[in-house]
């Protein structure tokens, strides 16, 4: 079975999806709709039909999938109209401007029986897949704390992403990815959220944020997004009572350090600044100097994980045909938006917010 797509918005993401869909069996892109003449010229050069209006896509019975790649404030109306016209819908993130909009879209999806699925592509990032594997399989023991960072120094792109009325800012940009991934890792309600947004670049939207989360099961997490970090900190840092894992960068430099369970001598105090400390003395990693044959601490490489973002598209086709459940559920998207709204509310009130506390 072949599914025919029309892409709404032929900018960077629209072109990205056109290229990817060409690699998916059972998918073809017929054309695009965009209000920018340059985008239309690009589409024609790529051999795509250029629709004169969105209504023309809705009226085209050959199109059964609409892929929304427009600024955030237009997602809701495009999605609702497309599903009511009998089209399945894929949508760039963030799905909607608010959780209320997303709940409305989910209701239309249920009423029409049409698929609505959000492109949460960062669930397929290798660094996330690896840190999730370490957590899920307890490779350092039961994890207790996670730091997740996205750091850069080039500021907010100079387009609609700087406009609050169109959903600009990092909360709805990288916040959607980082919090979505956190919620996928921790199977527990979020009971405490404390968030602080950054406006140091002088825009009307946040150029970064930090948010601290506490889950009902005791797990804690920090999410840190910055567009003015000229020295970047590790992307992931996972901690347990018996070990740590770190992923430094996009290149997947990192390692695991964990306790083996072997007994060891009490620490020898070290000179730390102008004082002595035994509590913070480092673990002995030069095992040749140790009397024990079993070192108490070991260093391991990061595990390998197979991950293919093309599975997003394959799953979308299968979900539309009823052969698979959607990989990204609307419920998970609604929950993520609600937690992000709690981060904003916390920043505005300067108080801890309790979004899922019983």
C-alpha positions as a Markdown table, in Angstrom:
| # | Residue | x | y | z |
|---|---|---|---|---|
| 1 | Unk | 0.0 | 0.0 | 0.0 |
| 2 | Unk | 1.3 | 3.4 | -0.9 |
| 3 | Unk | 0.6 | 6.5 | 1.1 |
| 4 | Unk | 0.7 | 9.9 | -0.6 |
| 5 | Unk | 1.9 | 12.9 | 1.4 |
| 6 | Unk | 1.5 | 16.6 | 1.1 |
| 7 | Unk | 3.9 | 18.8 | 3.1 |
| 8 | Unk | 2.7 | 22.0 | 4.6 |
| 9 | Unk | 5.7 | 24.3 | 5.0 |
| 10 | Unk | 8.7 | 23.6 | 2.8 |
| 11 | Unk | 11.5 | 25.1 | 4.9 |
| 12 | Unk | 14.3 | 23.3 | 6.6 |
| 13 | Unk | 12.1 | 20.7 | 8.3 |
| 14 | Unk | 9.8 | 20.2 | 5.3 |
| 15 | Unk | 12.8 | 19.5 | 3.0 |
| 16 | Unk | 14.2 | 17.2 | 5.7 |
| 17 | Unk | 11.1 | 15.1 | 5.7 |
| 18 | Unk | 10.8 | 15.1 | 1.9 |
| 19 | Unk | 14.2 | 13.6 | 1.7 |
| 20 | Unk | 13.5 | 11.0 | 4.4 |
| 21 | Unk | 10.2 | 9.9 | 3.0 |
| 22 | Unk | 11.9 | 9.1 | -0.3 |
| 23 | Unk | 13.7 | 6.3 | 1.6 |
| 24 | Unk | 10.5 | 4.8 | 3.0 |
| 25 | Unk | 8.8 | 2.0 | 1.2 |
| 26 | Unk | 5.1 | 2.8 | 0.8 |
| 27 | Unk | 5.5 | 6.6 | 1.0 |
| 28 | Unk | 5.6 | 9.2 | -1.7 |
| 29 | Unk | 5.4 | 13.0 | -1.5 |
| 30 | Unk | 3.1 | 14.5 | -4.2 |
| 31 | Unk | 3.5 | 18.2 | -3.3 |
| 32 | Unk | 3.8 | 21.1 | -0.9 |
| 33 | Unk | 2.0 | 24.2 | 0.2 |
| 34 | Unk | 3.9 | 27.2 | 1.4 |
| 35 | Unk | 3.3 | 31.0 | 1.5 |
| 36 | Unk | 6.9 | 31.8 | 0.7 |
| 37 | Unk | 7.6 | 32.0 | -3.0 |
| 38 | Unk | 11.2 | 30.9 | -2.5 |
| 39 | Unk | 10.0 | 27.7 | -0.9 |
| 40 | Unk | 7.7 | 27.1 | -3.8 |
| 41 | Unk | 10.6 | 27.6 | -6.2 |
| 42 | Unk | 12.6 | 25.1 | -4.3 |
| 43 | Unk | 9.8 | 22.6 | -4.3 |
| 44 | Unk | 9.3 | 22.9 | -8.1 |
| 45 | Unk | 13.1 | 22.4 | -8.5 |
| 46 | Unk | 12.7 | 19.2 | -6.5 |
| 47 | Unk | 10.0 | 18.0 | -8.8 |
| 48 | Unk | 7.1 | 18.5 | -6.4 |
| 49 | Unk | 3.7 | 19.9 | -7.2 |
| 50 | Unk | 3.0 | 23.3 | -5.6 |
| 51 | Unk | -0.5 | 23.6 | -4.2 |
| 52 | Unk | -2.1 | 27.1 | -4.5 |
| 53 | Unk | -3.8 | 26.7 | -1.1 |
| 54 | Unk | -4.2 | 24.4 | 1.9 |
| 55 | Unk | -7.8 | 23.8 | 0.8 |
| 56 | Unk | -6.5 | 22.4 | -2.5 |
| 57 | Unk | -4.6 | 19.7 | -0.4 |
| 58 | Unk | -7.8 | 18.9 | 1.5 |
| 59 | Unk | -9.7 | 18.5 | -1.8 |
| 60 | Unk | -7.0 | 16.2 | -3.3 |
| 61 | Unk | -8.3 | 12.7 | -2.8 |
| 62 | Unk | -5.0 | 11.3 | -3.8 |
| 63 | Unk | -3.4 | 12.7 | -0.6 |
| 64 | Unk | -4.0 | 10.7 | 2.5 |
| 65 | Unk | -1.2 | 12.1 | 4.7 |
| 66 | Unk | -0.5 | 15.7 | 5.6 |
| 67 | Unk | 2.8 | 16.6 | 7.2 |
| 68 | Unk | 2.7 | 19.9 | 9.1 |
| 69 | Unk | 6.1 | 21.8 | 9.2 |
| 70 | Unk | 4.9 | 25.3 | 9.8 |
| 71 | Unk | 5.5 | 27.7 | 12.7 |
| 72 | Unk | 4.0 | 26.5 | 16.0 |
| 73 | Unk | 1.0 | 28.7 | 16.1 |
| 74 | Unk | -0.5 | 27.3 | 12.9 |
| 75 | Unk | -0.3 | 23.6 | 13.9 |
| 76 | Unk | -3.7 | 23.3 | 15.5 |
| 77 | Unk | -5.9 | 24.6 | 12.7 |
| 78 | Unk | -4.0 | 22.7 | 10.0 |
| 79 | Unk | -4.3 | 19.5 | 12.0 |
| 80 | Unk | -8.0 | 19.8 | 12.8 |
| 81 | Unk | -8.9 | 20.7 | 9.2 |
| 82 | Unk | -6.8 | 17.9 | 7.7 |
| 83 | Unk | -8.3 | 15.2 | 10.0 |
| 84 | Unk | -11.8 | 16.4 | 9.4 |
| 85 | Unk | -11.1 | 16.2 | 5.6 |
| 86 | Unk | -10.1 | 12.5 | 6.1 |
| 87 | Unk | -6.3 | 12.9 | 6.1 |
| 88 | Unk | -3.9 | 11.3 | 8.6 |
| 89 | Unk | -1.5 | 13.9 | 10.0 |
| 90 | Unk | 2.1 | 14.0 | 11.1 |
| 91 | Unk | 3.3 | 17.2 | 12.8 |
| 92 | Unk | 6.5 | 18.8 | 13.7 |
| 93 | Unk | 7.1 | 19.5 | 17.3 |
| 94 | Unk | 6.0 | 21.2 | 19.4 |
| 95 | Unk | 2.7 | 19.7 | 18.5 |
| 96 | Unk | 0.7 | 22.7 | 19.8 |
| 97 | Unk | 1.2 | 26.0 | 21.6 |
| 98 | Unk | -0.6 | 24.6 | 24.7 |
| 99 | Unk | -1.8 | 21.4 | 26.2 |
| 100 | Unk | -5.4 | 22.6 | 25.8 |
| 101 | Unk | -4.8 | 22.8 | 22.0 |
| 102 | Unk | -3.3 | 19.3 | 22.0 |
| 103 | Unk | -6.2 | 17.9 | 23.9 |
| 104 | Unk | -8.6 | 19.4 | 21.3 |
| 105 | Unk | -6.6 | 17.9 | 18.5 |
| 106 | Unk | -6.5 | 14.5 | 20.2 |
| 107 | Unk | -10.3 | 14.7 | 20.5 |
| 108 | Unk | -10.7 | 15.3 | 16.8 |
| 109 | Unk | -8.3 | 12.4 | 16.1 |
| 110 | Unk | -10.6 | 10.1 | 18.1 |
| 111 | Unk | -13.8 | 11.5 | 16.5 |
| 112 | Unk | -12.5 | 11.1 | 13.0 |
| 113 | Unk | -10.5 | 8.0 | 13.5 |
| 114 | Unk | -7.5 | 9.6 | 11.8 |
| 115 | Unk | -3.9 | 9.4 | 13.0 |
| 116 | Unk | -2.2 | 12.4 | 14.5 |
| 117 | Unk | 1.4 | 11.8 | 15.5 |
| 118 | Unk | 4.1 | 14.3 | 16.5 |
| 119 | Unk | 7.7 | 14.1 | 15.2 |
| 120 | Unk | 9.5 | 13.6 | 18.5 |
| 121 | Unk | 12.6 | 12.6 | 16.7 |
| 122 | Unk | 15.0 | 13.1 | 19.6 |
| 123 | Unk | 13.7 | 9.9 | 21.2 |
| 124 | Unk | 15.9 | 8.2 | 18.5 |
| 125 | Unk | 19.1 | 10.2 | 19.4 |
| 126 | Unk | 22.0 | 7.7 | 20.2 |
| 127 | Unk | 23.0 | 9.6 | 23.4 |
| 128 | Unk | 19.4 | 9.3 | 24.8 |
| 129 | Unk | 19.0 | 5.7 | 23.7 |
| 130 | Unk | 22.3 | 4.8 | 25.5 |
| 131 | Unk | 21.5 | 6.7 | 28.7 |
| 132 | Unk | 18.0 | 5.1 | 28.7 |
| 133 | Unk | 19.5 | 1.7 | 28.3 |
| 134 | Unk | 21.9 | 2.2 | 31.2 |
| 135 | Unk | 18.9 | 3.4 | 33.3 |
| 136 | Unk | 16.4 | 0.7 | 32.2 |
| 137 | Unk | 18.9 | -2.2 | 32.6 |
| 138 | Unk | 20.3 | -0.8 | 35.8 |
| 139 | Unk | 23.9 | -1.0 | 34.5 |
| 140 | Unk | 25.0 | 1.2 | 37.4 |
| 141 | Unk | 22.3 | 0.0 | 39.7 |
| 142 | Unk | 19.0 | 1.7 | 40.2 |
| 143 | Unk | 19.4 | 5.3 | 39.0 |
| 144 | Unk | 18.6 | 8.1 | 41.3 |
| 145 | Unk | 19.5 | 11.3 | 39.5 |
| 146 | Unk | 19.8 | 12.6 | 36.0 |
| 147 | Unk | 21.2 | 15.7 | 34.4 |
| 148 | Unk | 20.2 | 16.4 | 30.8 |
| 149 | Unk | 21.7 | 19.3 | 28.9 |
| 150 | Unk | 21.5 | 21.0 | 25.5 |
| 151 | Unk | 24.1 | 23.7 | 25.3 |
| 152 | Unk | 25.0 | 26.1 | 22.5 |
| 153 | Unk | 26.2 | 29.6 | 22.1 |
| 154 | Unk | 24.5 | 30.9 | 18.9 |
| 155 | Unk | 21.3 | 32.2 | 20.4 |
| 156 | Unk | 17.8 | 31.8 | 19.1 |
| 157 | Unk | 17.5 | 31.7 | 15.3 |
| 158 | Unk | 16.5 | 35.1 | 13.9 |
| 159 | Unk | 13.1 | 34.2 | 12.6 |
| 160 | Unk | 9.6 | 33.5 | 14.1 |
| 161 | Unk | 11.4 | 31.5 | 16.8 |
| 162 | Unk | 12.0 | 34.9 | 18.5 |
| 163 | Unk | 8.2 | 35.7 | 18.5 |
| 164 | Unk | 6.1 | 34.7 | 21.5 |
| 165 | Unk | 2.9 | 34.8 | 19.5 |
| 166 | Unk | 4.2 | 32.1 | 17.2 |
| 167 | Unk | 5.5 | 29.9 | 20.0 |
| 168 | Unk | 9.2 | 30.9 | 20.0 |
| 169 | Unk | 11.7 | 30.3 | 22.7 |
| 170 | Unk | 13.6 | 27.3 | 24.1 |
| 171 | Unk | 10.7 | 25.9 | 26.3 |
| 172 | Unk | 8.8 | 25.0 | 23.1 |
| 173 | Unk | 12.0 | 24.2 | 21.2 |
| 174 | Unk | 14.4 | 22.0 | 23.1 |
| 175 | Unk | 12.3 | 21.9 | 26.1 |
| 176 | Unk | 9.8 | 19.7 | 24.2 |
| 177 | Unk | 12.6 | 17.2 | 23.5 |
| 178 | Unk | 14.3 | 17.1 | 26.8 |
| 179 | Unk | 11.2 | 16.8 | 29.0 |
| 180 | Unk | 9.6 | 14.3 | 26.6 |
| 181 | Unk | 12.7 | 12.1 | 26.9 |
| 182 | Unk | 12.8 | 12.5 | 30.7 |
| 183 | Unk | 9.2 | 11.4 | 31.0 |
| 184 | Unk | 9.9 | 8.4 | 28.8 |
| 185 | Unk | 12.7 | 7.3 | 31.1 |
| 186 | Unk | 11.0 | 7.7 | 34.4 |
| 187 | Unk | 7.8 | 5.7 | 35.0 |
| 188 | Unk | 6.5 | 7.8 | 37.9 |
| 189 | Unk | 4.4 | 10.9 | 38.4 |
| 190 | Unk | 6.1 | 14.3 | 38.5 |
| 191 | Unk | 5.3 | 15.7 | 42.0 |
| 192 | Unk | 7.6 | 18.8 | 42.1 |
| 193 | Unk | 8.8 | 21.2 | 39.4 |
| 194 | Unk | 10.9 | 24.2 | 39.9 |
| 195 | Unk | 11.8 | 26.2 | 36.8 |
| 196 | Unk | 13.8 | 29.3 | 35.9 |
| 197 | Unk | 13.8 | 30.8 | 32.4 |
| 198 | Unk | 16.6 | 32.8 | 30.9 |
| 199 | Unk | 16.1 | 36.1 | 29.0 |
| 200 | Unk | 19.7 | 37.3 | 29.0 |
| 201 | Unk | 19.7 | 37.9 | 25.2 |
| 202 | Unk | 16.9 | 40.5 | 25.5 |
| 203 | Unk | 14.2 | 38.7 | 23.5 |
| 204 | Unk | 10.6 | 38.5 | 24.4 |
| 205 | Unk | 11.0 | 34.7 | 24.5 |
| 206 | Unk | 13.2 | 32.6 | 26.7 |
| 207 | Unk | 16.7 | 31.8 | 25.4 |
| 208 | Unk | 17.1 | 29.0 | 27.8 |
| 209 | Unk | 15.9 | 27.5 | 31.0 |
| 210 | Unk | 16.7 | 25.2 | 33.9 |
| 211 | Unk | 14.1 | 23.0 | 35.5 |
| 212 | Unk | 14.4 | 20.7 | 38.5 |
| 213 | Unk | 12.1 | 17.7 | 38.7 |
| 214 | Unk | 11.2 | 15.3 | 41.6 |
| 215 | Unk | 9.2 | 12.2 | 40.8 |
| 216 | Unk | 6.9 | 10.2 | 43.2 |
| 217 | Unk | 9.4 | 7.3 | 43.2 |
| 218 | Unk | 12.2 | 9.6 | 44.5 |
| 219 | Unk | 14.0 | 10.0 | 41.2 |
| 220 | Unk | 15.4 | 13.6 | 40.7 |
| 221 | Unk | 16.4 | 15.3 | 37.4 |
| 222 | Unk | 17.8 | 18.5 | 36.1 |
| 223 | Unk | 17.1 | 19.7 | 32.6 |
| 224 | Unk | 19.3 | 22.6 | 31.4 |
| 225 | Unk | 18.9 | 24.3 | 28.0 |
| 226 | Unk | 21.1 | 27.3 | 27.1 |
| 227 | Unk | 21.8 | 29.2 | 23.9 |
| 228 | Unk | 24.6 | 31.3 | 25.4 |
| 229 | Unk | 26.9 | 28.5 | 26.8 |
| 230 | Unk | 30.3 | 29.1 | 25.3 |
| 231 | Unk | 31.7 | 26.2 | 27.4 |
| 232 | Unk | 29.3 | 23.3 | 27.2 |
| 233 | Unk | 28.7 | 20.9 | 30.1 |
| 234 | Unk | 28.0 | 17.1 | 29.6 |
| 235 | Unk | 24.9 | 16.2 | 27.8 |
| 236 | Unk | 23.9 | 13.4 | 30.2 |
| 237 | Unk | 25.1 | 12.6 | 33.7 |
| 238 | Unk | 23.4 | 9.7 | 35.4 |
| 239 | Unk | 24.0 | 8.8 | 39.0 |
| 240 | Unk | 23.1 | 5.9 | 41.4 |
| 241 | Unk | 24.3 | 4.8 | 44.8 |
| 242 | Unk | 26.8 | 2.5 | 43.1 |
| 243 | Unk | 28.0 | 4.3 | 40.0 |
| 244 | Unk | 27.7 | 7.0 | 37.4 |
| 245 | Unk | 27.5 | 7.3 | 33.6 |
| 246 | Unk | 28.4 | 10.3 | 31.6 |
| 247 | Unk | 27.9 | 11.3 | 27.9 |
| 248 | Unk | 30.0 | 14.4 | 27.1 |
| 249 | Unk | 28.9 | 15.4 | 23.7 |
| 250 | Unk | 27.2 | 14.7 | 20.4 |
| 251 | Unk | 30.2 | 12.5 | 19.4 |
| 252 | Unk | 29.2 | 10.1 | 22.2 |
| 253 | Unk | 32.4 | 10.5 | 24.2 |
| 254 | Unk | 31.6 | 9.1 | 27.7 |
| 255 | Unk | 32.1 | 6.2 | 30.1 |
| 256 | Unk | 30.6 | 4.3 | 33.0 |
| 257 | Unk | 32.2 | 4.1 | 36.5 |
| 258 | Unk | 30.7 | 1.7 | 38.9 |
| 259 | Unk | 31.4 | -0.1 | 42.2 |
| 260 | Unk | 32.1 | -3.8 | 41.8 |
| 261 | Unk | 31.0 | -4.7 | 45.3 |
| 262 | Unk | 34.5 | -5.7 | 46.4 |
| 263 | Unk | 35.7 | -4.5 | 49.8 |
| 264 | Unk | 38.3 | -1.7 | 49.9 |
| 265 | Unk | 40.3 | 0.1 | 52.5 |
| 266 | Unk | 39.1 | 3.3 | 54.0 |
| 267 | Unk | 40.1 | 6.4 | 52.0 |
| 268 | Unk | 43.2 | 8.2 | 52.7 |
| 269 | Unk | 42.7 | 12.0 | 53.3 |
| 270 | Unk | 43.8 | 14.2 | 50.4 |
| 271 | Unk | 44.9 | 17.8 | 50.3 |
| 272 | Unk | 41.9 | 19.7 | 48.9 |
| 273 | Unk | 42.5 | 23.4 | 48.5 |
| 274 | Unk | 43.6 | 24.6 | 51.9 |
| 275 | Unk | 42.2 | 21.7 | 53.8 |
| 276 | Unk | 42.1 | 17.9 | 54.0 |
| 277 | Unk | 39.1 | 15.7 | 53.0 |
| 278 | Unk | 38.5 | 12.0 | 53.2 |
| 279 | Unk | 34.9 | 12.2 | 52.1 |
| 280 | Unk | 35.8 | 13.6 | 48.7 |
| 281 | Unk | 38.9 | 11.6 | 48.1 |
| 282 | Unk | 38.9 | 10.1 | 44.6 |
| 283 | Unk | 38.6 | 6.4 | 44.0 |
| 284 | Unk | 41.8 | 4.5 | 43.2 |
| 285 | Unk | 41.8 | 3.7 | 39.5 |
| 286 | Unk | 45.4 | 2.4 | 39.3 |
| 287 | Unk | 44.6 | -1.1 | 40.2 |
| 288 | Unk | 48.3 | -2.2 | 40.0 |
| 289 | Unk | 48.9 | -0.3 | 43.3 |
| 290 | Unk | 46.2 | -2.3 | 45.1 |
| 291 | Unk | 46.6 | -5.4 | 47.1 |
| 292 | Unk | 43.2 | -6.8 | 46.3 |
| 293 | Unk | 42.8 | -8.9 | 43.1 |
| 294 | Unk | 39.3 | -7.5 | 42.6 |
| 295 | Unk | 39.2 | -3.8 | 42.2 |
| 296 | Unk | 36.3 | -2.1 | 44.0 |
| 297 | Unk | 35.7 | 0.3 | 41.1 |
| 298 | Unk | 35.7 | -0.4 | 37.4 |
| 299 | Unk | 35.5 | 1.8 | 34.3 |
| 300 | Unk | 33.4 | 0.6 | 31.3 |
| 301 | Unk | 32.7 | 2.0 | 27.9 |
| 302 | Unk | 29.2 | 3.1 | 27.0 |
| 303 | Unk | 27.0 | 0.3 | 25.7 |
| 304 | Unk | 26.0 | 0.3 | 22.0 |
| 305 | Unk | 22.4 | 0.7 | 20.9 |
| 306 | Unk | 20.9 | 0.3 | 17.5 |
| 307 | Unk | 18.6 | 3.3 | 16.7 |
| 308 | Unk | 17.1 | 4.3 | 13.4 |
| 309 | Unk | 15.0 | 7.4 | 13.2 |
| 310 | Unk | 13.4 | 6.1 | 10.0 |
| 311 | Unk | 11.4 | 3.9 | 12.2 |
| 312 | Unk | 9.3 | 7.0 | 13.0 |
| 313 | Unk | 8.0 | 7.1 | 9.4 |
| 314 | Unk | 7.6 | 3.3 | 9.1 |
| 315 | Unk | 5.6 | 3.3 | 12.3 |
| 316 | Unk | 3.4 | 6.2 | 11.1 |
| 317 | Unk | 2.4 | 4.2 | 8.0 |
| 318 | Unk | 1.8 | 1.1 | 10.0 |
| 319 | Unk | -0.2 | 3.0 | 12.6 |
| 320 | Unk | -2.4 | 4.6 | 9.9 |
| 321 | Unk | -3.1 | 1.1 | 8.6 |
| 322 | Unk | -3.9 | -0.3 | 12.1 |
| 323 | Unk | -0.9 | -2.7 | 12.1 |
| 324 | Unk | 1.0 | -1.0 | 15.0 |
| 325 | Unk | 0.3 | 1.4 | 17.8 |
| 326 | Unk | 1.7 | 4.9 | 17.3 |
| 327 | Unk | 5.3 | 5.2 | 18.6 |
| 328 | Unk | 4.5 | 8.7 | 19.9 |
| 329 | Unk | 1.1 | 8.7 | 21.6 |
| 330 | Unk | -1.0 | 11.8 | 21.9 |
| 331 | Unk | -1.2 | 11.2 | 25.7 |
| 332 | Unk | 2.5 | 11.4 | 26.0 |
| 333 | Unk | 2.6 | 14.7 | 24.1 |
| 334 | Unk | -0.2 | 16.2 | 26.2 |
| 335 | Unk | 1.6 | 15.2 | 29.4 |
| 336 | Unk | 4.9 | 16.7 | 28.2 |
| 337 | Unk | 3.1 | 20.1 | 27.4 |
| 338 | Unk | 1.5 | 20.1 | 30.8 |
| 339 | Unk | 4.8 | 19.6 | 32.5 |
| 340 | Unk | 6.4 | 22.4 | 30.4 |
| 341 | Unk | 3.5 | 24.6 | 31.4 |
| 342 | Unk | 4.4 | 23.8 | 35.0 |
| 343 | Unk | 8.0 | 24.9 | 34.4 |
| 344 | Unk | 6.6 | 28.3 | 33.0 |
| 345 | Unk | 4.2 | 28.6 | 35.9 |
| 346 | Unk | 7.0 | 27.9 | 38.4 |
| 347 | Unk | 9.2 | 30.6 | 36.8 |
| 348 | Unk | 6.4 | 33.1 | 36.8 |
| 349 | Unk | 5.4 | 32.5 | 40.5 |
| 350 | Unk | 8.9 | 31.6 | 41.7 |
| 351 | Unk | 7.4 | 28.7 | 43.5 |
| 352 | Unk | 7.6 | 24.9 | 43.3 |
| 353 | Unk | 4.7 | 23.6 | 41.2 |
| 354 | Unk | 3.1 | 20.1 | 41.8 |
| 355 | Unk | 1.7 | 19.1 | 38.4 |
| 356 | Unk | 1.0 | 15.4 | 39.1 |
| 357 | Unk | 0.9 | 15.1 | 42.8 |
| 358 | Unk | -2.0 | 12.9 | 44.1 |
